[in-house]
């Protein structure tokens, strides 16, 4: 089998990806499936950093109806990401892969404090590193945390895992004729408000030359496929090259 094309990656997962078909919470059967793929990638020598959202438990500002302020909601969302990080850690370590949770908010009994050099040292040693609690600051999304950690730790690519197989010019669930982009520039993603990630995250990737691949993680085997360089999803990177689109919705 061919070698992976990436040595070090940052995988951004949504919290909703961990809930499966349930209305919320963590489905450990689903988590176990992702852990199988991540363990296989680690066995091939890929150094893996993870950032996970918390939307399956609490979604920041949008979950704050009636509460006093935005920072409170964001901090609650950060704590939700720690719960998800611990679930992923347990599942990955159950498959024999050493895993560390590094939190942007200090909580020594459950996670190490995030320090960049500590994180890169863990990655160098082949440990999966899960970055929890976002950036540790309100008003920043976990997409921005992913862009930040990818840049800080020297990842070669940021893998944005979603339930859709790339970036479309319209919502493919509402518009059957929506076209999927094969490749985009950061500037076009921002100008067209394609919601690849939030604007802060995309801008940070652009400033640091961090390519982003948006792909469907719910399809079994796709993590391995993207790590081996198969052309799945949408690649977002710099340059003046015009975007390319497929002729129809991608299946």
Beta strands, then each sheet from edge to edge (+ up, - down):
strand 1: 8-13
strand 2: 47-52
strand 3: 99-103
strand 4: 112-113
strand 5: 128-132
strand 6: 157-162
strand 7: 167-168
strand 8: 180-185
strand 9: 212-216
strand 10: 234-237
strand 11: 244-245
sheet 1: 4+ 3+ 5+ 2+ 1+ 6+ 9+ 10- 8- 7+
sheet 2: 4+ 3+ 5+ 2+ 1+ 6+ 9+ 10- 8- 11+
end
